Amino acid sequence: MLPEIPPEQYARCLDNCARRLLEKGDVQEPPVDVVRLAQGLGFTVAQDARMCGRARFVRLGGVGEGSGRDTILLGPEMRHERRQWAVAHELGEAMAHQVFAALDAQVAEAGRSTREAVANELARRLLLPQPWFSSDSEQYDCDLFALKSRYATASHELIARRLLDLDRPLIISVFDQEELTWRRGNVSHRVPPLGADERSVRQKSHRERGIADHTAGHLRIRCWPIHEREQQREIMYTECLETID
């Protein structure tokens, strides 16, 4: 986040910016098709078979400053979710100046990593808007597959990571090919290592190719398998059911 900006103010500013963009693009409910959203905001979205990367924002045509048409170019052969994220990210890049302005910060003074972080956070909120996502997460009790059906344009992992923005004390873990590749919590910076119960739930989900759900003491552990031809992934949700000092 931006230095010296309280996390709550930063998140609120991002949520408000995303909400205004969705309203301007006439998006009234999920799932959010960010390709249509970008077009509704006046952007052209086109494919460029020569591109090596996923996407980039350019201004095509016109002569002189401020002229031309805002365009998001996409690389070839992108699966639906990656295409949606690529457009959301480039839209976030193009609209990040609104976040800086609302925070009374200068875009020119921000480093590349900061601008990238703002674009990513804005992209997440375009695909998984607040308060829709918060309300639906409570309604579906944070069930990853139910939320995926509701927010079809976002990936399972993006949805799972967004759950960390909720008030519930959570840890999200991602496993690829049976190896832990990502683990974060929303309570403190120090996330405990995997416990024996978590390992057992993850193994059951992988072995049975189904949802595993287990409550052990103060922890509720759930694991969802996302098994595809080229990749076997499990996403684990660990919720603390009581406050621990």
C-alpha distance (Angstrom), angle and dihedral (degrees) to the residues before:
residue distance angle dihedral
M1 . . .
L2 3.78 . .
P3 3.81 114.2 .
E4 3.80 118.4 -101.4
I5 3.82 92.0 12.8
P6 3.83 113.0 119.3
P7 3.84 110.6 -119.7
E8 3.82 92.1 -123.1
Q9 3.81 92.2 53.5
Y10 3.80 91.5 46.3
A11 3.81 93.0 50.5
R12 3.80 92.4 45.1
C13 3.79 91.2 51.2
L14 3.82 91.7 50.5
D15 3.80 91.5 47.7
N16 3.80 91.8 50.1
C17 3.80 93.0 48.1
A18 3.81 91.6 49.7
R19 3.80 90.7 47.3
R20 3.81 91.9 52.8
L21 3.80 92.0 49.5
L22 3.80 91.9 49.1
E23 3.80 91.1 48.8
K24 3.79 91.7 48.4
G25 3.80 89.8 49.4
D26 3.84 90.1 48.8
V27 3.83 94.4 -119.9
Q28 3.79 106.4 157.7
E29 3.80 105.1 169.2
P30 3.81 142.2 5.9
P31 2.92 143.9 -49.6
V32 3.79 94.4 62.8
D33 3.80 113.9 -148.6
V34 3.80 98.7 -157.8
V35 3.81 91.8 -170.2
R36 3.80 88.9 62.8
L37 3.79 89.8 40.0
A38 3.80 91.4 54.7
Q39 3.79 90.8 48.3
G40 3.80 90.2 48.7
L41 3.81 88.4 53.8
G42 3.81 90.7 54.6
F43 3.81 100.6 -95.8
T44 3.77 125.2 133.0
V45 3.82 114.2 -134.8
A46 3.80 114.4 -159.0
Q47 3.78 138.8 161.0
D48 3.80 122.1 -116.7
A49 3.80 112.1 -165.0
R50 3.82 90.8 -166.5
M51 3.79 94.7 62.1
C52 3.80 120.3 110.3
G53 3.80 96.0 -165.5
R54 3.78 130.0 59.0
A55 3.80 100.0 -104.4
R56 3.80 145.6 -25.1
F57 3.78 137.8 -167.6
V58 3.83 118.2 -123.5
R59 3.80 138.9 161.9
L60 3.80 110.3 -126.9
G61 3.79 127.4 -161.4
G62 3.79 129.3 -2.4
V63 3.78 131.1 84.9
G64 3.79 126.1 -108.3
E65 3.77 135.2 20.3
G66 3.80 115.3 -39.7
S67 3.79 94.0 13.6
G68 3.79 127.6 114.4
R69 3.80 132.0 52.1
D70 3.80 124.2 -68.6
T71 3.80 106.5 -118.6
I72 3.79 135.1 -177.0
L73 3.79 111.7 -154.6
L74 3.80 119.1 -157.7
G75 3.76 129.5 -155.8
P76 3.81 120.1 -122.0
E77 3.81 129.3 -88.8
M78 3.78 98.9 17.3
R79 3.79 119.5 162.7
H80 3.79 115.5 -122.2
E81 3.82 98.6 -100.6
R82 3.80 93.5 46.1
R83 3.78 90.2 48.4
Q84 3.80 90.3 52.1
W85 3.81 92.4 48.3
A86 3.81 92.5 46.5
V87 3.81 91.9 53.7
A88 3.82 91.9 43.5
H89 3.80 90.6 52.2
E90 3.80 94.2 48.8
L91 3.79 89.5 46.5
G92 3.79 87.2 51.4
E93 3.80 89.8 51.5
A94 3.79 91.5 50.7
M95 3.82 93.7 46.9
A96 3.81 99.5 37.6
H97 3.81 89.9 100.2
Q98 3.81 88.0 70.6
V99 3.80 90.1 59.6
F100 3.81 92.2 48.4
A101 3.80 90.8 48.5
A102 3.80 92.7 50.1
L103 3.81 89.4 51.1
D104 3.81 91.2 46.5
A105 3.81 89.3 -119.9
Q106 3.80 128.8 137.8
V107 3.80 117.2 -116.9
A108 3.81 90.7 -155.8
E109 3.80 91.0 58.2
A110 3.80 94.6 50.8
G111 3.77 118.9 93.6
R112 3.77 123.4 -121.8
S113 3.81 91.9 -102.9
T114 3.81 91.4 53.8
R115 3.81 93.2 49.4
E116 3.82 88.9 47.7
A117 3.80 90.9 50.8
V118 3.81 91.9 51.1
A119 3.82 90.7 49.2
N120 3.81 91.3 50.2
E121 3.80 93.6 48.4
L122 3.79 91.6 47.9
A123 3.81 90.7 48.2
R124 3.82 91.0 53.1
R125 3.78 90.4 52.4
L126 3.79 93.1 49.0
L127 3.80 92.1 54.7
L128 3.82 94.8 36.8
P129 3.82 105.6 27.4
Q130 3.75 125.3 -162.8
P131 3.05 126.8 -99.7
W132 3.83 93.5 20.2
F133 3.77 93.2 59.6
S134 3.80 94.2 45.8
S135 3.80 92.1 50.1
D136 3.80 93.8 45.7
S137 3.81 92.1 46.8
E138 3.80 89.5 57.5
Q139 3.80 92.6 44.2
Y140 3.82 92.6 50.9
D141 3.82 94.1 36.8
C142 3.82 90.2 -120.7
D143 3.80 92.0 -62.6
L144 3.79 103.2 169.4
F145 3.80 96.4 -152.6
A146 3.81 93.1 47.7
L147 3.80 90.7 49.4
K148 3.80 90.4 47.4
S149 3.82 89.5 55.8
R150 3.80 89.1 51.6
Y151 3.83 95.6 43.6
A152 3.79 99.6 35.3
T153 3.82 95.5 162.5
A154 3.82 92.9 61.8
S155 3.79 123.5 75.6
H156 3.80 122.7 -114.7
E157 3.79 90.7 -112.0
L158 3.80 93.9 49.7
I159 3.80 89.9 51.6
A160 3.80 91.8 47.8
R161 3.81 92.7 50.1
R162 3.81 90.4 48.3
L163 3.81 88.6 58.3
L164 3.80 86.9 71.0
D165 3.81 87.6 70.9
L166 3.81 90.4 66.0
D167 3.79 124.4 96.9
R168 3.80 91.6 -112.8
P169 3.84 114.7 103.4
L170 3.81 101.5 -115.3
I171 3.77 146.2 164.7
I172 3.80 119.6 -157.0
S173 3.81 119.5 -160.6
V174 3.80 127.7 -173.4
F175 3.80 123.1 -158.9
D176 3.79 124.9 -166.7
Q177 3.79 119.7 -169.5
E178 3.84 87.3 -11.5
E179 3.82 93.2 -55.6
L180 3.80 123.7 115.0
T181 3.82 106.3 -116.8
W182 3.83 103.5 164.6
R183 3.82 134.4 18.7
R184 3.80 127.1 168.1
G185 3.80 137.7 159.4
N186 3.79 133.9 -159.5
V187 3.81 100.0 -142.7
S188 3.79 104.1 65.2
H189 3.78 140.1 -8.9
R190 3.79 91.4 -107.8
V191 3.78 110.9 76.4
P192 3.82 115.4 -168.8
P193 3.79 119.1 -122.0
L194 3.78 120.1 -99.7
G195 3.78 112.4 -69.8
A196 3.79 126.9 -139.9
D197 3.82 92.4 -105.1
E198 3.80 91.3 51.4
R199 3.79 91.5 50.6
S200 3.80 90.8 49.4
V201 3.82 93.2 50.0
R202 3.80 91.6 47.7
Q203 3.81 91.8 49.9
K204 3.80 91.9 49.3
S205 3.81 91.9 50.4
H206 3.81 90.9 49.1
R207 3.79 94.9 44.6
E208 3.79 96.9 45.6
R209 3.82 95.6 34.0
G210 3.78 89.1 -132.9
I211 3.79 143.0 101.1
A212 3.79 113.5 -71.9
D213 3.81 119.6 -159.2
H214 3.79 125.1 -178.9
T215 3.80 135.2 164.1
A216 3.78 115.9 -155.0
G217 3.79 118.4 175.8
H218 3.80 108.4 -56.6
L219 3.81 94.2 -9.4
R220 3.79 131.5 86.1
I221 3.79 111.5 -163.5
R222 3.79 124.7 -167.8
C223 3.77 128.7 174.2
W224 3.80 130.0 -169.9
P225 3.83 124.0 -163.3
I226 3.79 117.4 -137.0
H227 3.77 99.0 -174.4
E228 3.79 118.9 174.4
R229 3.75 133.2 166.6
E230 3.79 95.3 -96.2
Q231 3.79 98.9 31.6
Q232 3.78 140.9 32.0
R233 3.78 111.5 -155.2
E234 3.78 134.0 170.4
I235 3.78 125.5 -166.3
M236 3.80 117.9 -157.3
Y237 3.80 128.7 -158.8
T238 3.80 117.4 -161.4
E239 3.80 115.7 -174.1
C240 3.78 125.6 -171.4
L241 3.80 105.9 -137.3
E242 3.80 94.8 -164.6
T243 3.78 137.5 28.7
I244 3.78 114.0 -93.3
D245 3.80 120.8 -161.0
